Amino acid sequence: MDVSWLSDPSAWLGLLTLIILEVVLGVDNLIFVAILAEKLPPHQRDRARITGLSLALIMRLVLLASISWLVTLTSPLFHVLSQPFSGRDLIMLGGGVFLLFKATTELHERLEGVDEVKSNGQKAYAAFGTVVAQILVLDAVFSIDSVVTAIGMAEHLPVMMLAVIIAMLMMIAASKPLTAFVNAHPTVVMLCLGFLLMIGFSLVAEGFGFHIPKGYLYAAIGFSVLIEAFNQVSQANRIRYLNRNQSLRERTANAVLSLMGSKLTSPSADEGKVEDSKDAEQQEAFAQNERAMIHSVLTLAERPIRVIATPRADVHRLDLSQSHDAQRKVLRDSPYSRLVVIKDGSIDEPLGIVARKDLLTQLLDGGEMNIDAALRQPLVLPETVTVLKALESFRQHSADMAFVVNEFGSLEGIVTQKDLMEAIAGEFPEEHERHELPAIVQQADGSFDVEGSLELVTLEQHIALGDFEDEDFHTVAGLLMDCLERIPREGDEITVGEWKLRVTVQKGNRTERVLISPLVNLDASI
């Protein structure tokens, strides 16, 4: 084997130049591989890329080893209307037509916005062998240019082979990040398909004997890539500008949603507009529920537990100072499985909780109802503890209920596992609660009838009142009290941003319902 080229500086310079040219010539090949790889299931994409490009490397090395045969490809095989066609021309012509067809069909699918699906509704993926075969077909076409360039640039066969091997290894390394970037940006995919159409047209032209300098093609591609880079930067800056007023929590929620986002299959055109609208409504509802749940999870570390606790005024209690008949009536009428036990009517310092099933067990065993014997001590949490820390305390102590107390040790409310779940996933109304109004009721005129105890972070999912993260209040009633600087009364109104809040139901010191109306509608009605 001749190794004299190792001491020849011009051979090393030729090797470096040839590697750069081989990489440049392989860009169009990588674009095609990136688009085809998306057709496969995710776990097969890496293997398809490596397999296709590895076979292309073997093909190019074989072609280099067959230089004498390659020379014959440039000899005319036949003439059509005085136009000669060689083996290389036929390969270029066939590859160009295939590339035009493939790029056109891909453009059609993306412009129509309909993915191929199976009968069970799942996305239909292409077969592994089919994708690899398509990669090889185009590799065969691009290999001709690559090998011809290598023969023209270098004099030594080892230099040619080494340049092809290094360039192909660089292409394999770059194929995965390039594929991920292209498929993550729809506009880039459309741009790449436009490149493939242009390259396919140039191959067809070369097949008919019209030589188009590669510099023109790569200059057009480079200019288009530069414009698309500006477009991507512009979009990123626009999103940053639009989100400038959003809190860190909201921006984090949007980032999580974008990472979790999945492509939803659109219905076919023949299903009718009614089916389309129903499917769109279902998808929108799913997106809203998903956003609301993620938003709730991200705020667990900020929301104090007193916000989700059942207020002491609503706590069902069992007073030991009452008669047995009165106690039995409370047990019979209460819809809850556990009750807070107090003495002498004072709920500031409850004695504990009692489970109705424990009292029932005593009666079924033939004994008398003994509340003291069935008394349990729940978890005790300060009202300033966050929902996230409360959740961890419930887990550590295997608790199912906790007393929420203020700094003086007086009971402010109770929290159950159900309350913690509702803080994440929304309301789970029990049977006795189904006759009550939901926490948020949207009216036909765009206004909202909400509970006074509704958390502002939950209300943010429907309307934007403002940023109250640093305030001491966390509910709609708290917002009213802060603005009025007193206990609200029925009929009181305040204006916050573009919304007017009016107290519609007030029971004593407790704000039950509030009507939130947009000022635009109010001005129009006037």
C-alpha positions in Angstrom: 0.0 0.0 0.0 1.4 3.4 -1.0 1.9 5.6 2.0 4.2 8.2 0.4 1.4 10.8 0.5 1.8 10.9 4.3 4.9 13.1 3.9 3.3 15.3 1.2 1.9 18.6 2.7 -0.2 19.1 -0.4 -1.9 15.8 0.3 -2.8 16.9 3.8 -4.1 20.2 2.5 -6.1 18.4 -0.1 -7.5 16.1 2.6 -8.7 19.0 4.8 -10.2 20.8 1.8 -11.9 17.6 0.6 -13.4 16.9 4.1 -14.9 20.4 4.1 -16.4 19.9 0.6 -17.8 16.5 1.5 -19.5 17.9 4.5 -21.0 20.8 2.5 -22.2 18.3 -0.2 -23.7 16.2 2.5 -25.9 18.9 4.0 -28.8 18.2 1.5 -28.5 14.5 2.4 -28.8 15.3 6.1 -31.9 17.4 5.5 -33.6 14.5 3.7 -32.6 12.1 6.5 -33.9 14.5 9.2 -37.3 14.6 7.5 -37.5 10.9 6.8 -36.5 9.9 10.4 -39.7 11.6 11.8 -41.8 9.0 9.9 -40.5 6.3 12.2 -41.4 5.5 15.9 -39.2 7.4 18.3 -37.2 4.4 19.4 -36.2 3.5 15.8 -35.1 6.9 14.6 -31.5 6.8 15.8 -31.0 3.4 14.4 -32.5 4.4 11.0 -30.2 7.4 10.7 -27.1 5.5 11.7 -28.0 2.5 9.5 -28.7 4.7 6.4 -25.7 6.9 6.7 -23.4 3.9 7.5 -24.6 2.1 4.4 -24.0 5.3 2.4 -20.4 5.3 3.7 -19.9 1.8 2.5 -21.4 2.7 -0.8 -19.1 5.6 -1.3 -16.0 3.6 -0.4 -17.1 0.9 -2.9 -17.5 3.5 -5.6 -14.1 5.0 -4.8 -12.6 1.5 -5.1 -14.3 1.3 -8.5 -12.9 4.4 -10.1 -12.4 2.7 -13.4 -16.1 1.8 -13.5 -17.1 5.4 -12.5 -15.3 6.7 -15.5 -17.6 4.7 -17.8 -20.6 6.4 -16.2 -19.8 9.6 -18.0 -19.8 7.9 -21.4 -23.0 8.4 -23.4 -25.2 5.4 -23.5 -27.8 6.7 -26.0 -29.1 9.9 -27.6 -32.6 11.4 -27.5 -33.1 14.2 -30.0 -29.4 14.7 -30.2 -29.2 14.9 -26.4 -26.7 12.3 -25.0 -27.5 10.4 -21.8 -24.8 8.7 -19.7 -25.2 6.4 -16.7 -24.5 9.4 -14.4 -27.2 11.4 -16.2 -29.7 8.7 -15.7 -28.8 8.4 -12.0 -29.1 12.2 -11.5 -32.4 12.3 -13.5 -33.9 9.4 -11.5 -32.8 10.8 -8.2 -34.0 14.3 -9.0 -37.5 13.0 -10.0 -37.7 10.9 -6.8 -36.6 13.9 -4.7 -39.2 16.2 -6.3 -41.9 13.6 -5.7 -40.9 13.0 -2.1 -40.6 16.7 -1.3 -44.0 17.4 -3.0 -45.8 14.7 -1.0 -44.3 15.8 2.3 -45.3 19.4 1.5 -48.8 18.3 0.7 -49.1 16.4 4.0 -47.9 19.4 6.1 -50.0 22.0 4.2 -53.1 19.8 4.7 -52.3 19.4 8.3 -53.5 15.8 8.4 -51.3 12.9 9.7 -51.9 9.4 8.7 -53.6 7.4 11.5 -54.5 3.8 12.2 -58.0 2.5 12.8 -57.4 2.8 16.6 -56.7 6.5 16.4 -52.9 6.2 16.9 -50.4 7.8 14.5 -49.3 5.5 11.7 -45.5 5.2 11.4 -43.6 4.1 8.4 -41.8 0.8 8.2 -38.1 0.8 9.2 -37.0 -0.9 6.0 -38.9 1.5 3.8 -37.3 4.5 5.4 -33.8 3.1 5.2 -34.4 2.1 1.6 -35.5 5.7 0.8 -32.4 7.0 2.5 -30.2 4.7 0.4 -31.9 5.7 -2.9 -30.9 9.4 -2.3 -27.6 8.4 -0.9 -26.8 6.6 -4.1 -27.5 9.9 -6.0 -25.6 12.1 -3.6 -22.7 9.6 -3.5 -22.0 10.1 -7.2 -21.4 13.8 -6.7 -19.4 13.2 -3.6 -17.2 10.6 -5.2 -16.7 12.6 -8.4 -15.7 15.6 -6.2 -13.2 13.4 -4.3 -11.6 12.2 -7.5 -11.2 15.7 -8.8 -9.8 17.1 -5.6 -7.2 14.4 -4.6 -4.7 12.3 -6.4 -4.3 9.5 -3.8 -7.1 6.9 -3.2 -6.3 6.7 0.6 -6.8 10.4 0.9 -10.2 10.2 -0.9 -11.3 7.3 1.3 -10.1 9.0 4.5 -11.9 12.2 3.6 -15.1 10.4 2.9 -14.9 8.4 6.2 -14.2 11.5 8.3 -16.9 13.6 6.6 -19.5 10.8 7.0 -18.7 10.4 10.7 -19.2 14.1 11.2 -22.5 13.8 9.4 -23.6 10.9 11.6 -22.7 12.9 14.7 -24.6 16.0 13.4 -27.7 14.1 12.2 -29.3 13.6 15.6 -29.2 17.3 16.8 -30.1 18.4 13.3 -33.1 16.1 13.2 -34.3 17.2 16.6 -34.0 20.9 15.6 -35.7 20.5 12.2 -38.6 18.5 13.6 -39.1 20.9 16.5 -39.6 23.9 14.2 -42.4 23.5 11.6 -41.2 26.5 9.6 -37.7 25.0 9.4 -39.3 21.8 8.0 -41.1 23.7 5.3 -37.8 25.5 4.5 -35.9 22.2 4.2 -38.6 20.8 1.9 -38.1 23.8 -0.3 -34.4 23.1 -0.3 -35.1 19.5 -1.4 -37.4 20.8 -4.2 -34.6 23.1 -5.4 -32.0 20.3 -5.2 -34.3 17.9 -7.0 -34.8 20.4 -9.8 -31.0 20.9 -10.1 -30.5 17.1 -10.4 -33.1 16.8 -13.1 -31.5 19.7 -14.9 -28.1 18.0 -14.7 -29.6 14.8 -16.0 -30.7 16.7 -19.1 -27.2 18.2 -19.5 -27.8 21.6 -18.0 -25.1 22.2 -15.4 -26.1 24.5 -12.5 -23.1 25.6 -10.5 -23.3 24.3 -6.9 -22.3 27.7 -5.6 -25.6 29.2 -6.7 -27.6 26.5 -4.8 -25.6 26.8 -1.7 -25.7 30.6 -1.8 -29.5 30.4 -2.0 -29.6 27.9 0.8 -27.3 29.9 3.0 -29.3 33.1 2.5 -32.6 31.3 3.3 -31.0 29.8 6.5 -29.9 33.3 7.5 -33.4 34.7 7.1 -34.9 31.7 9.0 -32.4 32.3 11.8 -33.6 35.9 12.0 -37.1 34.6 12.0 -36.4 32.3 15.0 -34.7 35.1 16.9 -37.6 37.4 16.2 -40.1 34.8 17.4 -38.2 34.2 20.6 -37.9 38.0 21.3 -41.6 38.4 20.6 -42.5 35.7 23.1 -40.2 37.3 25.6 -41.8 40.7 25.1 -45.3 39.3 25.4 -44.4 37.5 28.6 -42.6 40.4 30.2 -45.5 41.0 32.6 -45.9 37.4 33.5 -44.6 36.1 36.8 -41.9 33.5 37.0 -44.5 30.9 38.0 -46.6 31.6 34.9 -43.6 31.5 32.6 -42.5 28.2 34.2 -46.0 26.8 33.7 -45.9 27.8 30.0 -42.5 26.2 29.6 -43.7 22.9 31.2 -46.7 22.9 29.0 -44.6 23.4 25.9 -42.4 20.5 26.9 -45.4 18.3 27.6 -47.3 19.3 24.5 -48.2 16.6 22.0 -49.5 16.8 18.4 -53.2 16.1 18.3 -54.5 14.5 15.2 -57.0 16.6 13.3 -60.2 14.9 12.0 -60.4 14.1 8.3 -62.2 16.5 6.0 -65.0 14.1 5.2 -66.1 14.0 8.8 -67.8 17.3 8.4 -67.6 20.7 10.1 -69.6 19.6 13.1 -67.2 16.8 13.9 -64.3 19.2 13.5 -65.9 21.7 15.9 -66.6 19.0 18.5 -63.1 17.7 18.3 -61.6 21.2 18.6 -63.8 21.9 21.7 -62.6 18.6 23.3 -59.0 19.4 22.6 -59.4 22.9 23.9 -61.1 21.6 27.1 -58.3 19.1 27.6 -55.6 21.8 27.1 -57.4 24.1 29.7 -57.6 21.3 32.2 -54.0 20.4 31.7 -52.9 24.0 32.0 -55.0 24.4 35.2 -53.5 21.3 36.8 -49.9 22.3 36.0 -50.6 25.8 37.2 -51.9 24.5 40.5 -48.9 22.2 41.0 -46.5 25.0 40.4 -48.2 27.2 43.1 -48.2 24.6 45.9 -45.0 26.0 47.4 -46.5 29.5 47.6 -50.1 29.0 48.7 -50.6 28.9 52.5 -52.7 26.0 53.8 -55.3 28.3 55.3 -56.5 29.1 51.8 -57.5 25.6 51.1 -58.7 24.7 54.6 -62.4 24.4 55.5 -63.1 27.5 57.7 -63.9 26.9 61.3 -67.5 28.2 60.8 -68.2 25.3 58.4 -66.6 22.6 60.5 -69.1 20.0 61.7 -68.5 19.5 65.4 -69.6 17.2 68.2 -70.0 18.9 71.6 -69.4 16.6 74.6 -71.4 19.0 76.8 -74.6 18.2 74.8 -77.0 15.4 75.7 -76.7 12.0 74.1 -79.8 12.6 72.0 -78.3 15.8 70.6 -75.0 14.1 69.9 -76.8 11.2 68.1 -78.7 13.8 66.0 -75.5 15.5 65.0 -73.9 12.1 64.0 -77.0 11.2 62.0 -77.4 14.5 60.1 -73.7 15.1 59.3 -72.6 14.1 55.8 -69.0 13.7 56.9 -67.3 10.6 58.2 -65.2 12.5 60.8 -66.3 15.2 63.2 -64.3 17.6 65.3 -64.9 17.1 69.1 -65.3 20.1 71.3 -66.5 20.9 74.8 -68.7 23.6 76.1 -69.3 24.9 72.6 -65.8 26.3 72.2 -64.1 25.4 69.0 -61.0 27.5 69.6 -59.2 24.5 71.2 -60.8 21.3 69.9 -60.3 18.0 71.8 -59.6 16.0 68.7 -61.7 14.2 66.0 -63.9 11.2 66.0 -64.8 8.8 63.2 -68.4 7.8 62.9 -67.4 4.3 62.0 -65.6 3.9 65.3 -68.8 4.9 67.2 -70.8 2.5 65.0 -68.4 -0.3 65.9 -69.0 0.4 69.6 -72.8 0.1 69.1 -72.6 -3.0 66.9 -70.5 -4.6 69.7 -73.4 -4.1 72.0 -71.8 -1.3 74.0 -72.7 2.3 74.7 -71.4 5.2 72.5 -68.1 6.4 74.1 -66.8 9.4 72.3 -63.7 9.7 74.7 -62.6 6.2 73.8 -62.9 6.8 70.1 -61.2 10.2 70.2 -58.2 10.7 67.9 -55.5 13.4 67.7 -55.0 14.7 64.1 -52.0 16.5 62.7 -51.7 20.1 63.8 -50.3 22.6 61.3 -49.7 26.4 61.5 -51.8 28.5 59.1 -48.7 29.8 57.4 -47.4 26.4 56.3 -47.6 26.1 52.5 -49.7 23.4 50.8 -46.5 21.7 49.6 -45.1 21.3 53.1 -48.5 20.2 54.4 -48.6 17.5 51.7 -45.2 16.3 52.9 -46.4 16.3 56.5 -49.4 14.3 55.6 -47.2 11.8 53.9 -44.7 11.5 56.8 -47.3 11.1 59.5 -49.8 9.0 57.4 -52.4 11.6 58.4 -55.9 12.0 56.8 -56.8 15.2 58.6 -55.1 18.2 60.2 -56.1 21.1 62.4 -55.0 24.5 61.0 -54.2 26.9 63.9 -53.1 30.5 64.1 -50.2 31.9 66.1 -52.2 31.9 69.3 -53.1 28.2 68.9 -56.7 28.8 68.1 -58.4 26.6 65.4 -58.7 28.4 62.0 -60.0 25.4 60.0 -59.3 21.8 59.0 -57.6 20.2 56.0 -58.1 16.7 54.7 -56.5 14.7 52.0 -59.4 15.6 49.7 -58.6 19.3 50.2 -55.0 18.7 49.2 -56.1 16.8 46.1 -58.5 19.6 45.2 -55.7 22.1 45.5 -54.0 20.2 42.6 -56.7 18.9 40.4 -59.7 21.1 41.1 -63.0 20.4 43.0 -64.3 16.9 43.7 -67.8 17.6 45.0 -69.3 15.0 47.2 -73.0 14.0 46.9 -74.2 16.5 49.5 -72.4 19.3 47.7 -73.8 18.7 44.3 -76.8 20.9 44.8 -74.5 23.8 45.6 -73.3 26.3 43.0 -69.8 25.6 41.6 -67.0 27.8 42.7 -67.0 29.5 39.3 -70.0 30.0 37.1 -69.5 31.8 33.8 -72.5 33.9 32.7 -73.7 34.4 29.1 -72.6 38.1 29.2 -69.0 37.2 30.0 -69.2 37.8 33.7 -68.3 35.3 36.4 -70.3 34.4 39.6 -67.6 33.1 42.0 -67.3 32.0 45.6 -65.8 34.6 48.0 -63.4 32.0 49.2 -62.1 31.2 45.7 -58.4 31.4 45.5 -57.0 34.2 43.2 -54.5 31.7 41.6 -57.5 29.6 40.5 -59.3 32.7 39.3 -56.2 33.6 37.2 -57.0 30.6 35.0 -60.1 32.4 33.8 -59.5 36.1 34.0 -56.5 38.4 34.7 -57.2 40.7 37.6 -53.6 41.5 38.3 -50.5 40.2 40.2 -51.2 39.6 43.9 -48.4 37.2 44.7 -46.8 39.6 47.2 -50.0 40.5 49.0 -51.2 39.1 52.3 -54.6 38.0 50.9 -55.2 35.0 48.7 -58.9 34.9 48.0 -61.5 37.0 46.3 -63.0 38.0 49.7 -59.5 38.9 50.9 -59.1 41.2 47.8 -62.4 42.9 48.6 -61.5 43.4 52.3 -58.1 44.8 51.3 -59.7 47.3 48.8 -62.6 48.3 51.1 -60.5 48.3 54.3 -63.5 46.7 56.1 -65.8 43.7 56.1 -67.7 43.7 52.8 -71.4 44.2 52.7 -73.9 43.0 50.1 -73.9 45.3 47.2 -70.4 46.6 47.7 -68.5 47.2 44.5 -64.8 47.7 43.6 -62.9 48.0 40.3 -59.8 46.0 39.7 -58.1 46.5 36.3 -60.7 45.9 33.6 -63.2 44.1 36.0 -65.8 45.2 38.5 -66.4 43.0 41.5 -69.8 43.2 43.3 -70.8 41.3 46.5 -74.0 39.5 45.8 -74.3 37.3 48.9 -72.9 38.2 52.3 -73.7 36.2 55.4 -72.5 38.0 58.5 -68.7 38.5 58.2 -68.4 35.9 55.4 -68.6 36.8 51.7 -70.4 34.0 50.0 -70.7 35.0 46.3 -69.2 37.8 44.1 -70.1 38.8 40.6 -67.1 39.8 38.5 -68.1 41.7 35.3 -65.9 43.1 32.5 -66.0 46.9 32.4 -66.3 46.8 28.6 -69.7 45.1 28.8 -70.8 47.5 31.5 -69.8 50.6 29.4 -71.6 49.2 26.3 -74.8 48.6 28.3 -74.7 52.2 29.5 
